[in-house]
């Protein structure tokens, strides 16, 4: 993000840090097995996640959801679709937007891409160019302005999640055992989350920008091929998914921490 966004993000982190220092206990949306070393260092943090909304009862919507995408996914084989979404605030410069679009096209793989109306900066992408792109990928790719990400990531057809690595998106991907292609844009928690995905959990890879800061279409194509062709990444994603689910079950780490939290409220 630009300087203004970075300033807002810094102030948010600063206020959160100050507030945490005043608390007896900090409850967080994670689970013990995901960050065991960190929780050993900070025993006053209670991980009770991964917390996900009921798919049938969303707690809020940034934009109206396009329900067609679930039917579109139903028509595709298991583990074949690339899901691309960058959250509510990521903005791409027009050149980077085109490189991403043409990189997805270059893969030849089916993809579901969430493109908010404000996804590009400046003059944005011309309607003629985007209409032509959608025409070229018709039948192979689907572009929507918003969708039920939780339901999409839980779908059997989804094989990879191209993500900005915001924490909610990270936990949703982990909970559903989906490998990641990390494309972090905002220097707050996203780069730390990317490090967990790529270096600690080893459930994904990260894109590498060129010297000019642009991730090329060739890089998109190459990295998606690597992620989707790496059986080790897929297996580790499944193992982490199973650990997340166990943590929520009776006797699991998050289950017990939530009971502890309730008892603290009663004191």
C-alpha positions as CSV (number, residue, x, y, z in Angstrom):
1,X,0.0,0.0,0.0
2,X,1.0,3.7,-0.3
3,X,2.3,5.9,2.5
4,X,-1.2,6.9,3.7
5,X,-2.3,3.3,3.9
6,X,0.9,2.3,5.7
7,X,0.4,5.1,8.2
8,X,-3.1,4.0,9.0
9,X,-1.9,0.4,9.4
10,X,0.9,1.5,11.7
11,X,-1.4,3.4,13.9
12,X,-3.8,0.4,14.1
13,X,-1.0,-1.9,15.1
14,X,0.3,0.6,17.7
15,X,-3.1,1.0,19.3
16,X,-3.6,-2.8,19.4
17,X,-0.2,-3.3,21.0
18,X,-1.0,-0.7,23.6
19,X,-4.4,-2.2,24.4
20,X,-2.9,-5.7,24.6
21,X,-0.5,-4.5,27.3
22,X,-3.4,-3.5,29.5
23,X,-5.2,-6.9,29.2
24,X,-4.9,-9.9,31.5
25,X,-5.6,-12.3,28.6
26,X,-5.7,-11.8,24.9
27,X,-8.0,-14.0,22.9
28,X,-7.0,-14.6,19.3
29,X,-8.2,-16.4,16.1
30,X,-5.6,-19.0,15.8
31,X,-4.8,-22.5,17.2
32,X,-2.0,-23.9,19.3
33,X,-0.7,-26.3,16.8
34,X,-0.3,-23.5,14.2
35,X,1.9,-21.3,16.3
36,X,3.1,-23.4,19.2
37,X,6.4,-21.6,19.7
38,X,4.8,-18.2,19.8
39,X,2.2,-19.3,22.3
40,X,4.9,-20.8,24.5
41,X,6.5,-17.4,24.6
42,X,3.3,-15.6,25.4
43,X,1.2,-17.8,27.7
44,X,-1.4,-15.1,28.3
45,X,-2.6,-15.4,24.7
46,X,-5.6,-17.8,24.3
47,X,-6.0,-19.2,20.8
48,X,-9.6,-20.3,20.3
49,X,-9.6,-20.6,16.5
50,X,-9.9,-21.0,13.7
51,X,-13.1,-19.0,14.0
52,X,-15.3,-19.1,10.9
53,X,-18.8,-17.8,10.4
54,X,-21.6,-20.2,9.7
55,X,-21.6,-20.4,5.8
56,X,-25.4,-20.2,5.9
57,X,-25.4,-17.2,8.2
58,X,-22.8,-14.7,7.1
59,X,-22.0,-12.1,9.7
60,X,-21.5,-9.4,7.0
61,X,-20.9,-8.8,3.4
62,X,-18.5,-6.3,1.9
63,X,-20.3,-6.4,-1.5
64,X,-23.3,-8.5,-2.7
65,X,-22.2,-12.1,-3.2
66,X,-22.4,-13.7,-6.7
67,X,-23.9,-17.1,-6.0
68,X,-23.2,-18.3,-9.5
69,X,-19.7,-19.1,-8.6
70,X,-20.7,-22.2,-6.5
71,X,-22.6,-23.7,-9.4
72,X,-19.7,-22.9,-11.7
73,X,-17.3,-24.8,-9.3
74,X,-19.7,-27.7,-9.2
75,X,-19.0,-28.2,-12.9
76,X,-15.3,-28.7,-12.4
77,X,-13.2,-31.7,-11.3
78,X,-11.8,-32.0,-7.9
79,X,-8.7,-30.0,-7.2
80,X,-8.6,-28.2,-10.6
81,X,-9.6,-24.5,-9.9
82,X,-7.4,-21.6,-8.9
83,X,-9.2,-19.2,-6.5
84,X,-7.9,-15.6,-6.6
85,X,-8.9,-13.1,-4.0
86,X,-7.1,-10.2,-2.3
87,X,-9.5,-9.1,0.4
88,X,-11.3,-5.8,0.9
89,X,-8.5,-3.2,0.6
90,X,-5.8,-4.4,-1.8
91,X,-5.4,-2.2,-4.9
92,X,-3.4,-3.1,-8.0
93,X,-1.9,-0.7,-10.4
94,X,-3.3,-1.2,-14.0
95,X,-0.1,-2.7,-15.3
96,X,0.0,-5.2,-12.4
97,X,-3.6,-6.0,-12.9
98,X,-3.0,-6.9,-16.5
99,X,-0.1,-9.1,-15.7
100,X,-2.1,-11.0,-13.2
101,X,-5.0,-11.4,-15.6
102,X,-2.8,-12.6,-18.4
103,X,-0.9,-14.8,-16.1
104,X,-4.1,-16.6,-15.1
105,X,-4.9,-16.9,-18.8
106,X,-1.4,-18.3,-19.5
107,X,-1.8,-21.1,-17.0
108,X,-4.7,-22.6,-19.0
109,X,-6.2,-23.7,-15.7
110,X,-9.8,-22.9,-14.7
111,X,-9.9,-19.9,-12.3
112,X,-12.3,-18.0,-10.1
113,X,-11.2,-14.4,-9.6
114,X,-12.7,-11.9,-7.3
115,X,-12.3,-8.4,-8.7
116,X,-13.8,-5.6,-6.6
117,X,-15.0,-2.5,-8.5
118,X,-12.2,-0.5,-6.8
119,X,-9.5,-3.2,-7.4
120,X,-7.3,-1.0,-9.7
121,X,-5.8,2.4,-9.0
122,X,-5.7,5.6,-11.1
123,X,-7.6,5.4,-14.4
124,X,-8.0,1.7,-13.9
125,X,-8.5,-0.9,-16.6
126,X,-10.4,0.1,-19.7
127,X,-13.8,-1.6,-20.1
128,X,-12.9,-2.6,-23.7
129,X,-9.7,-4.4,-22.5
130,X,-11.4,-6.2,-19.7
131,X,-14.4,-7.3,-21.9
132,X,-11.9,-8.7,-24.4
133,X,-10.1,-10.5,-21.6
134,X,-13.3,-12.0,-20.3
135,X,-14.2,-13.1,-23.8
136,X,-10.9,-14.9,-24.2
137,X,-11.2,-16.8,-21.0
138,X,-14.9,-17.5,-21.2
139,X,-15.6,-21.1,-20.2
140,X,-12.2,-21.3,-18.5
141,X,-12.3,-18.4,-16.0
142,X,-15.0,-16.7,-14.0
143,X,-14.7,-13.2,-12.7
144,X,-17.0,-12.0,-9.8
145,X,-17.1,-8.8,-7.7
146,X,-17.5,-10.8,-4.5
147,X,-18.3,-14.3,-3.3
148,X,-18.7,-16.4,-0.2
149,X,-15.0,-17.1,0.3
150,X,-15.6,-19.7,3.0
151,X,-17.9,-21.8,0.8
152,X,-15.5,-21.4,-2.1
153,X,-12.5,-22.6,-0.2
154,X,-14.4,-25.5,1.2
155,X,-15.4,-26.6,-2.3
156,X,-13.8,-29.8,-3.6
157,X,-12.9,-28.2,-6.9
158,X,-10.5,-25.6,-5.4
159,X,-6.8,-26.5,-5.6
160,X,-5.0,-23.3,-4.8
161,X,-5.7,-20.0,-3.2
162,X,-3.9,-16.9,-4.6
163,X,-4.1,-14.6,-1.6
164,X,-2.9,-11.4,0.0
165,X,-2.4,-13.4,3.2
166,X,-4.6,-11.4,5.5
167,X,-5.1,-13.3,8.7
168,X,-8.8,-14.1,8.1
169,X,-8.1,-15.4,4.6
170,X,-5.1,-17.4,5.9
171,X,-7.2,-19.1,8.6
172,X,-10.0,-19.9,6.1
173,X,-7.4,-21.4,3.7
174,X,-5.8,-23.4,6.5
175,X,-9.2,-24.6,7.9
176,X,-10.0,-26.0,4.4
177,X,-6.6,-27.5,3.6
178,X,-6.0,-25.3,0.5
179,X,-2.4,-24.6,-0.6
180,X,-1.5,-21.0,-1.1
181,X,0.2,-18.8,-3.6
182,X,1.1,-15.8,-1.5
183,X,0.9,-12.3,-2.9
184,X,1.3,-10.0,0.1
185,X,0.8,-6.3,-0.6
186,X,0.2,-4.5,2.7
187,X,3.2,-4.4,5.1
188,X,1.3,-5.1,8.4
189,X,0.7,-8.8,9.2
190,X,0.6,-10.1,5.7
191,X,4.4,-10.7,5.3
192,X,4.5,-12.5,8.7
193,X,1.6,-14.6,7.6
194,X,3.3,-15.4,4.3
195,X,6.4,-16.5,6.3
196,X,4.3,-18.9,8.2
197,X,2.7,-20.3,5.1
198,X,5.9,-20.6,3.1
199,X,8.6,-21.2,5.7
200,X,7.0,-22.8,8.8
201,X,3.9,-24.7,7.7
202,X,5.3,-25.1,4.1
203,X,1.8,-25.1,2.7
204,X,2.5,-22.7,-0.2
205,X,4.9,-20.5,-2.2
206,X,5.2,-16.8,-2.7
207,X,5.4,-14.8,-5.9
208,X,8.6,-12.8,-6.6
209,X,8.3,-9.3,-8.1
210,X,10.9,-8.2,-10.7
211,X,13.3,-5.3,-10.2
212,X,10.5,-2.9,-11.1
213,X,8.2,-4.3,-8.4
214,X,5.9,-6.0,-10.9
215,X,5.0,-9.7,-10.7
216,X,5.0,-10.8,-14.3
217,X,2.5,-13.1,-16.0
218,X,5.3,-15.6,-16.5
219,X,5.9,-15.6,-12.7
220,X,2.2,-16.1,-12.0
221,X,2.1,-19.1,-14.5
222,X,5.3,-20.6,-13.1
223,X,4.5,-20.4,-9.4
224,X,0.9,-21.7,-9.9
225,X,2.3,-24.7,-11.7
226,X,4.8,-25.3,-8.9
227,X,2.2,-25.0,-6.1
228,X,-0.4,-27.2,-7.8
229,X,2.2,-29.8,-8.9
230,X,3.8,-30.2,-5.4
231,X,2.2,-33.1,-3.6
232,X,4.2,-32.3,-0.5
233,X,2.6,-28.9,-0.2
234,X,-0.9,-30.4,-0.7
235,X,-0.2,-33.1,2.0
236,X,1.1,-30.6,4.5
237,X,-2.0,-28.4,3.9
238,X,-4.2,-31.4,4.7
239,X,-2.2,-32.2,7.8
240,X,-2.6,-28.6,9.1
241,X,-6.3,-28.7,8.2
242,X,-6.8,-31.8,10.3
243,X,-4.9,-30.3,13.2
244,X,-7.1,-27.2,13.0
245,X,-10.2,-29.3,13.1
246,X,-9.0,-31.4,16.0
247,X,-8.3,-28.2,17.9
248,X,-12.0,-27.3,17.7
249,X,-13.3,-30.7,18.7
250,X,-14.0,-31.7,22.3
251,X,-10.8,-31.9,24.2
252,X,-8.9,-30.0,21.5
253,X,-6.6,-27.1,22.3
254,X,-9.0,-24.3,21.1
255,X,-12.0,-26.1,22.7
256,X,-10.2,-26.1,26.1
257,X,-9.0,-22.5,25.7
258,X,-12.5,-21.4,25.0
259,X,-13.7,-23.1,28.2
260,X,-10.9,-21.3,30.1
261,X,-12.0,-18.0,28.6
262,X,-15.6,-18.6,29.7
263,X,-14.4,-19.5,33.2
264,X,-12.4,-16.2,33.3
265,X,-15.5,-14.3,32.4
266,X,-17.4,-15.9,35.3
267,X,-14.7,-14.9,37.9
